[in-house]
Structure formats: C-alpha cells, structure tokens
Amino acid sequence: QAFISTDNRLHSVNFDSKESGTTCCLVIHIGNHLICANVGDSRAIAVYDEQNDLSLNFLRVVPLSIDYKPDLPEENQRIIMAGGLVEQLKDSSGFGAGPYRVFAPGKDYPGLAMSRSIGDLIGKNYGIIAEPGIREYNISNNTRFIILCSDGVWEFLTNETVKDIGRQFYLASNATELCQELVSRSVIEWETQDSSVDDITVIAIFF
C-alpha cells in the first residue's frame, strides 16, 4: 500500500514524473523476520553459513527480491495486455541491442528497462506498475549478512561475487568498508565497460 500510495501521490504534486521514476528495494526487520518489498531492478540478498563454519567457507545466497525486467514472462504478458511493447533498441545494423524496454506502440517512449517502478507515469499506461513483489525470510543463527544495492552494482557484479567480497569484510567486522569496496568495484566495471556510470548505492547489515 505504501508503494502504490507514493506512486499515486506523484500525480498531484509539483514534480514532473511523467518520464522519470525510481526503483525501491525495502527490507523491514522485525525480530527474526525479514520482509522485502521491491519494484524495479535494485536487489537484496541474504547470506547464510551452510555449515556454521567460523571461517565462512560455506556461504550461500538467498535472493530476497526479484529484478523486475520487461522480458520476464509474467511481466511481459501484463505489458502486452496493457497495449505496450517489449523490445530492444536497435543498433546501427538494425539488430536488437541492450536490455529489453517498454515502449508505447510506434513511439520511442517510455523506453524503461524495468517493468515496475514508482513514478514513470506515462509507462503506467502500458503495463508498468508500482506494486512490489514481496518475499519473506526468517533470520537464523547461521544468517551472516544482508546486502541491498541499486542496479549500478548488479549490472556487473553477481550475487556470488558480492557474497565473496562480503565474506572478507564480515570476518573483519567492517560493514562500512564492505560498502566502499562494492562501490569502488562497481565504478571500475562501469568505467571499463561503458561510457557512463549508473547510480550506485550499497547498504550492508551484519548479524
């Protein structure tokens, strides 16, 4: 309800969100229970120790969210039924390139590479929604840390890579340096593989 209410309020405030919007990945921690709500392609993961090994040699990842992309079958179907199109941009040879995006028929907008967001009000006419996917997770004695990142991290770093980086900083009990390391590595990847650097935000919670 909070996600949808926020999205609805954007229709009446003095802020132009017709073609701009945001992801939102939210984790609520109540006792030993986590509730993750997500729109867009930011992501949260939980990392637990399968063997309860002090050296953390058996860490495993539990995804707490889904990256909502337009080419996911359920998302694709909703967009098409709403009258939208899911296509890639065309390269100089006319072939599809890059991520799948949501378009109005015959138009070059909204061009959003996500199927759910807060804002992006034009896209709401073509199947983009603000309703979050929700997953729940029970924290156990083996849960070691949670990491939430914007898509600027996940574009080039996998869950497993982030887990492995997290291991060394968890052993050193330094969540702040873990966040700084993930930001630094992400910037390097963007500067190496792209002409721009996307938004990069990291939150780490140790248990």
Secondary structure by P-SEA (a helix, b strand, c coil): caaaaaaaaccccccccccccbbbbbbbbcccbbbbbbccccbbbbbbbccccccccbbbbbbcccccccccaaaaaaaaaabbbbbccccccccccccbbbbcccccccccccccccccccccccccccbbbbbbbbbcccccbbbbbcccccccccaaaaaaaaaaaaaaccaaaaaaaaaaaaaaaaaaccccccbbbbbbbcc
